[in-house]
Amino acid sequence: MFGFVTASTELLSQQNQLRYRGWYCGLCRSLGEVCGQSYRLLLNYDMAFLAMLLSSVHKLEESSGECSCAAHPLKKHLEIRTSASDYAADMNVILGYYKLLDDWHDDNNPAAFAAASAFAPKCRELEQKYPRQAQAIAACLENLSDLEQDGECNPDLPANCFGRLMGELFVMEDGIEYEQELRAFGRTLGRFIYVMDAATDLQSDLKHERYNCLVGYDSDGIYEILQIMGGDFMRCYQRLPLTTDREIADNILTAGVWQKYAAQKHKQSKKEKDRKDGQKPV
């Protein structure tokens, strides 16, 4: 999910910081046990959010405890897992595999190609296990690639494509309770994430002459688009019956998803100020 769906941890209470980290550590354990230790390299907080949200909506039984790991061998930490953690781990592998392929195709990165080749057998296995999600991921990414190669300048089209992909990820099983609400939330969140990623990459993409759906939009126009899309996913989110970790989810969706954008705007403002200061007469 491009690394946007993360918490603004300084705004969380100490207890919620521990729980948030616990979901991340639980996902890491699921990746290691369900998929294999090497798959922990694909670990990210976006999928920890998926595990946490689905666990809350579906009231899944938690397994928790204090554990240590290879990354932190001297300090024990909270670890929270549910069946949604294993599901999120599987989605993490499929998405991670396609991200590596994308890195290979875009940058001819040999390390990405080697990693994708190593993870391919497990990805094929998971595609058989989750045909609906796997088909949506493959079809939407192919469609998205075509739009980007064609230089599509209407941000709604690629955003809708990524939104359809995300909508399927948030539905663990066909016919599950709150299926439509979860699909709508995932779809609208995916639209927002795609445009947010484009917004934070715009200056770099212009510099390197890469595709970006926001070329031609000014700063105010981009912010307005993001505000509208943010309102869309928040309305869908408010229809979900979260039973746990509401404060963490609120934090992620109201503050966390904006962190990279805010940092990018601050960086641009500083560069502009430094440029103007450099032009002042001595």
N, C-alpha and C positions, 0 to 999 in steps of 0.2 A: 504493500500500500504506500510505497514511496517514503516510508519513515515519517509520516505526518501525524499518525494517530497515536500520540504519546502524551503523557501527562506533563503539566507544568508543576513539577514536584515541590517547588518552594511554596506553592499555594495549598499544598495538602498537609493535613495534620500528620504527626509522627505515626500514629496508628495506621492511617490510610497509606502513608508512604511504605510501611512494612507490608501491608496487604498487596499493594500494587506491585512491589518487588516480588512478593510471594507468587503472584500469577505468572510473572516472567520466569521465575525459577521453576515453577511447576511445568511450564511449557518446555523449558530446557530439558527437564527430566523426561517428559513425554517424548521429545525428539530423540533422546538417547535410547530410551527403552523400546519405543514403538518402531522407530526408523533405523537407528544405529548411531553410534557416537559421533561419526563424522558429520552427521546432519545437524548437529548443534551449531555448526558454522553458519547455518542459514537463519538462526534465531533472531527475532526482532520483536519489539514492543507492540507493533501493529497486530500481530497474531495473538499476543497476550491479551490485548483488548477484545479480540474476537472471542477468546476462551472465556474471559470474565463476563462479557455481555450475555453470551448464550447461556452460561451457567446461571446467571441471575434471572433471565427471562424464563428459563425452563425449570428453575428451582432444582438444579442438579445437586446431588449429594457431594459434599467436599471431602477430600482427603488432605489433611495438612499435618505438618510437623516441622521440626528443625533438622536441617541437613547440611552437610558440607559437600563440596565438589572439587574437582581438579582446578577450576578457576579460582576458588577461594578455599583452599584446604585448611586454613587455620581458624576460620571463623564460620560458625554455624549460622544459618539464615532460614527464615520462614519459607516454606514451599507449599503452594496450594494447587490442587489438581482436581478435576472432575472429568467426566467422559468428554466434555467439550474441549478439554486440554489436548486429548489425543486427536480429536477431530481437527483442531487448530494446527497441531503439529503436522498432520497430513497435508492440510492446505498450505502450510508454510513450505513444505517440500516441493509441491507442485509449482507454486508461485516463484519460489527460489530458483527452481530449474529454469523456468522461462525467463527470469531476470538474467540469469547467467548467459542464456542464449542471446538475449538482447544485447548484453554487454559485448559478446563476441561479434555479433553482426554489426554493431555500431562502431566499435573501437578496434576490432580485430585483436581483442585481448586474449592471448594464448592461455593465460591462467583461467579465464572464464570458460574457455572451450574445454580445458582439461577437467575442470570441476563439473561442468554440465555433463560431460561424457561419463564421469564417475557416478553422478546422481541419476542418470537416465534410466537404468533398470528399475530403481525404486519408483521413479515417477511413472513409468509405464504400469507398474503394479497398482499404484494408487489411482491411476486413470481408469483401471478396470473396476476398482472398488467404488469410485465415485463418478460414474459416467456422466451424470447431469452437470456436475460442477466442472469436470474435466473438459467436456464438450463446450461449455460456455466460455471457459478460459481460453481454449485454443481458438474458437471461432471469433471471439471478441478481440483477441490480440492480433489475429490475422486481419480482421476488418480495420482495426486501429492502425496497423502497419500500412495498409492500403491508403487510408485517409492521410496519414502523415507523408507518404511518398507523393501523393497527389497535391500536397501543400494546402490542404483544406483550411480555409481561413475563418470558417464559422465554428467557434469553440463548442457550440452545442453538440455538433455531430460526434467528434471524438470523445467528448465528455459523456454523452449518452452511451457510447460504446463501452467505455470503462465502467460506467454505472451499471450496465447490464451484467457485466462480469462480477462486480462486487455484490450485486443483489443475490446472485446464486450462492455466493460464499456464506452468506448469513443465514441460509436455510440448510440445516444439517441433514434433514430427511424430508422426503416428499410427504405431504399430509400432516406435518408436525404442527403443533399448536402455535398460533401467531405467525404462521408461514407468510401470509400476505403482508403483515405489518413489518416483519423482519426483512422481507425482500424489498419493500419500499424504502426502508431505512438504508439498507445496503446500497441500493441504487442511487439514492440522492447523496449519500455520503461519498460514493465513488465519483459522481459528477463533480462534487466539490474538490475532492482530492486531485483529480486530473487537472483541473484549472489552477488549483493552488500550486501544483508542481510546475505548471507552465509559467505561472507568475514569478516564482522564485528563480526559475532558470532563464527568464527572458533575456536579461542582459548578456549572459554567457552565450545563449543560443544566437543572439544577434551578432556577437563578436565572432563566433566560429561558423556563422552562416548555416546554422542547423534549423530544422523545422520547429516552429512554435506557433500554436493556434492563436496566440494573443498579439502577434505582430500587427501593428496598425492601431492598437488600443493604447490610450494614454493611461497614466497612473490612476486617475479618478475613475475611468471606465472599468479598469480591471478590478478596483476595489468594490465598485457597485455590483459587478457580476458575482464576486465572491460573497458579498453580503446577501444577495438574493439566494444563491445556492446554499449558503450557510443557514438561512432561514428555512429553506426547504427541508434539509436533513434534520434540523432541530424540531420541526413540527412532527416529522415521522418518529423521531426519537421519543418525543413526549407521549406517544401512543403506546410505547412499550412498557409492560408491567414489570419493571425491575424490582427484584425482591432483596437484593444485596448490592453493596458497592455503588449506590446511586451517586454519592458525592465524588467518587473517583471518576465515574463516567461523565458526570457533569463537568468536572475539571477538564477532562480530555477534550470534550466537544465544544466547550466555550472558550478555553484558553489554550490548551495544548496544541490543537490543530493549527493555530495561528502563529506559533512560535517562530517557525522558519521564515514566514512572511515578514513578521515584525523585525527579525534580525536582518533580513535582506534590506528592508526599507531603512533601517538604522545605518547599515553599511553604506548604502547609496547616498543618504543624507550627509554622512561624514565625508565621503569622497567629494561631494559637491561643495561642502563648506571648505574643505582643504583646497579645492581648486580655486574658489573665489578668493580665499585668503592669499593664495599664491599670486593672484593677479593684482592685489592691492599695491599701490605705489609705496615705496619705502620712504 
